Amino acid sequence: MDFQGTPLNMTTILIVAVASAAILMLLRKRYDSNLPLFFYFVALVFTNMTDRTVNPVLMYIGLIFALLLRFEFLSPGFSKLIAILTTTSLGVIVWVFLAEVFGDGSAPF
C-alpha cells in the first residue's frame, strides 16, 4: 500500500471518483443518467492512452450493460438485473484501477 502522487495515479483516482458517482446513481435507481456512459468513455480513452490496463472483455461487457440500461421499454425486473450487472462491472473496474494505484502497479487479472 504505497501511494505515489504521480499525475497518472491522480488521474486514475479521478476516474474512480466518476465511477463511484455512477455507482451511486445506479443504486438510487436513476437508470436514465448518462454518468455510467461518460465513465466508460473516459475509461476507454484513459486505458488506450496509458499503460493502465483493464481486461477489455470486462470493459466492453460493462459498456454493453450500461447501454442496455438506457432502454425504457425493459421490464422492471430485467432493468434491475441489468443494473446489478452494470454496478458489478463498474465495481470490478474500480477495484482494478485502485489495485494499480495502491498496489505494486500490476493489474490483479
C-alpha positions in Angstrom: 0.0 0.0 0.0 2.3 2.7 -1.2 0.7 5.7 -2.9 2.8 7.9 -5.1 1.1 11.1 -6.1 2.1 11.0 -9.8 -0.2 12.6 -12.4 -1.1 9.1 -13.7 -2.2 8.0 -10.3 -4.2 11.2 -9.6 -6.0 10.8 -13.0 -6.8 7.2 -12.1 -8.3 8.4 -8.8 -10.4 11.0 -10.6 -11.7 8.3 -12.9 -12.5 6.1 -9.9 -14.4 9.1 -8.5 -16.5 9.3 -11.6 -17.2 5.6 -11.4 -18.2 5.9 -7.7 -20.7 8.6 -8.7 -22.1 6.4 -11.5 -22.5 3.5 -9.0 -24.4 5.8 -6.6 -26.7 6.9 -9.5 -27.4 3.2 -10.3 -28.0 2.3 -6.7 -30.6 5.2 -6.5 -32.3 3.7 -9.5 -31.6 6.6 -11.8 -31.2 4.5 -14.9 -31.6 7.4 -17.3 -28.3 9.0 -16.1 -25.6 9.4 -18.6 -22.8 9.1 -16.0 -22.1 5.4 -16.5 -21.7 6.0 -20.2 -19.5 9.0 -19.5 -17.3 6.8 -17.2 -16.9 4.2 -19.9 -16.0 6.8 -22.5 -13.3 8.3 -20.2 -12.1 4.9 -19.0 -11.7 3.6 -22.6 -9.8 6.7 -23.6 -7.6 6.5 -20.5 -6.8 2.9 -20.9 -5.9 3.4 -24.6 -3.6 6.3 -23.9 -1.8 5.0 -20.9 -0.2 1.7 -19.7 -3.1 1.1 -17.2 -4.9 -1.9 -18.4 -8.3 -3.4 -17.7 -9.4 -6.6 -19.2 -11.1 -5.4 -22.5 -13.8 -8.1 -22.2 -14.8 -6.6 -18.8 -14.7 -3.1 -20.1 -16.8 -3.8 -23.2 -19.3 -6.1 -21.4 -19.8 -3.3 -18.8 -20.3 -0.8 -21.6 -22.9 -3.1 -23.3 -24.8 -3.4 -20.0 -24.7 0.4 -19.5 -26.1 0.9 -23.0 -28.8 -1.7 -22.4 -29.9 0.1 -19.3 -30.8 3.1 -21.3 -33.8 1.3 -23.0 -37.0 2.5 -21.4 -39.2 -0.4 -22.6 -37.5 -3.0 -20.4 -39.5 -4.7 -17.7 -38.7 -3.6 -14.1 -37.2 -7.0 -13.2 -34.9 -7.1 -16.3 -33.9 -3.5 -15.7 -32.9 -4.4 -12.2 -30.8 -7.3 -13.4 -29.0 -5.2 -15.9 -28.4 -2.5 -13.3 -26.9 -5.1 -10.9 -24.6 -6.4 -13.7 -23.6 -2.8 -14.6 -22.9 -2.0 -11.0 -20.9 -5.1 -10.6 -18.9 -4.4 -13.7 -18.2 -0.8 -12.5 -17.1 -2.1 -9.1 -14.7 -4.6 -10.6 -13.2 -1.9 -12.8 -12.8 0.4 -9.8 -11.1 -2.4 -7.9 -8.7 -3.0 -10.8 -7.8 0.7 -11.0 -7.3 1.0 -7.2 -5.2 -2.1 -7.2 -2.9 -0.5 -9.8 -2.7 2.8 -7.9 -2.2 1.4 -4.4 -0.7 -1.9 -5.2 2.6 -2.8 -6.9 1.4 -1.5 -10.3 0.2 -4.7 -11.8 -3.4 -5.5 -12.6 -5.0 -8.2 -10.4 -6.3 -10.0 -13.5 
